[in-house]
Amino acid sequence: MSPASTGASTDMGAVSSLSAPAPAPDSRMAPGGPGYRRMSFALFLAGVATFALLYSTQALLPLISGDLGVTASEASWTVAAATAGLALFVLPMSALSERFGRRTVMTASLAVAVSVGLLVPFAPSLGVLVLLRALQGAALAGLPASATAYLAEEVRPKALVTAIGLFVAGNSVGGMSGRVITGWVAQEWGWRVAVGVIGAIAVACAVAFRLLLPAPRHFVAGSLRPRVLAGTVRAHLSDPLLRRLYAIGALFMTVFGGVYTVIGYRLTEAPFSLPQGIVGSIFLVYLVGTVSASTAGRLVGRLGRRGALYAAGGTTAAGLLLSLAGSLPLVLLGLVLITAGFFAGHAVASSAVSKTATTGRAQASALYQSAYYIGSSAGSTVGALAFHSAGWAGTVGVGLLAVLGVVTITVLGTRAARVAARRPITA
């Protein structure tokens, strides 16, 4: 059996197998089968740790601004630097996972990220804080692409969307719990203690992840030769469908990054003037994202991939418009819709990347994650600048433009699929 038939990463035969042949495809994990629950819970915890660490300062930006004497757009760099570090390093880390294994790279990434996380509370200035956050993001880069590649290799294809949805659900829980915990802790003891608590929680998640994740059975090691890696990347970037999925992931994350970077400032200011603990609790709406991500497979089953993306984009746009209201309940409902739409769209797009790429899955996922976190950095920065110049309406305007981009790309994809279907098959 060839490496390609086992889902391993190759480059037109240039990557030679460095390990024993993988088991037959029917031995892959499936819901209810041996190891599936351990695997799901382990990657769920990895998702929790990743998002809790990556966005640990987001709910604390007003406090960081006050403590360090910086503006909202300057404080937003503590978020943007982490996501930019992840975006820049996710492709190199995915290459390491091709050679040394998904589980090894994910374990090392978490170990370094949690170590840096324990240093973040002691940052003496904004510059040092931003530097540590960039290092933390770079370390976390080994998680997203390696996790989706691991799932693509170890889980049966019919269960892949559900499995990736559970990993994304872990992201939503991590993002929610990190912000809620930091909000209440910071209200009593300040932002430094709050990010320290998140670091300690991430340590526990990292240890449990390593103990629970089953050893890979279908991984076939590949080459680290730059020519092979460059060829794989070129092949993915030349695929129109993958390019569209990468752009969709970036645009969805632009909305999400902008909204949740700025929402703390809006809610702590008039007319709402909420205390930090309550603002942190607003992020409980991430639970909606947990549900929408984990049920993305069923949504695709009913509407198809493009139909699911239209639904996710429409839900996100409705939430953005509703958040313009001056009523707190309507703003919260808007955040619920934005969160549900974002996580559903992300789960659909990321799982489509894993299914589309038949070779070099880690690199395909890495390119998606790179685009995704570039979108997060752009959303955090542009959303904060828009808020500084035009208030919440400016941030919503940025989000609506990004959603329009998602819908436009999906329409173009639909037309391309119809043209391809009408094209005669030649021998």
Secondary structure, DSSP 8 states (H G I E B T S, - for coil): --GGGGT---STT-S---S-----GGGSB-TTSTTHHHHHHHHHHHHHHHHHHHTTTGGGHHHHHHHHT--HHHHTHHHHHHHHHHHHHHHHHHHHHHHH-HHHHHHHHHHHHHHHHTTGGG--SHHHHHHHHHHHHHHHTTTHHHHHHHHHHHB-GGGHHHHHHHHHHHHHHHHHHHHHHHHHHHHHH-HHHHHHHHHHHHHHHHHHHHHHS---SS-------HHHHHHHHHHHHT-HHHHHHHHHHHHHHHHHHHHHHHHHHHHHSTTT---HHHHHHGGGGHHHHHHHHHTHHHHHHHHHHHHHHHHHHHHHHHHHHHTTSSSHHHHHHHHHHHHHHHHHHHHHHHHHHHHH-SS-HHHHHHHHHHHHHHHHHHHHHHHHHHHHHH-HHHHHHHHHHHHHHHHHHHHHHHHHHHHHHHS----
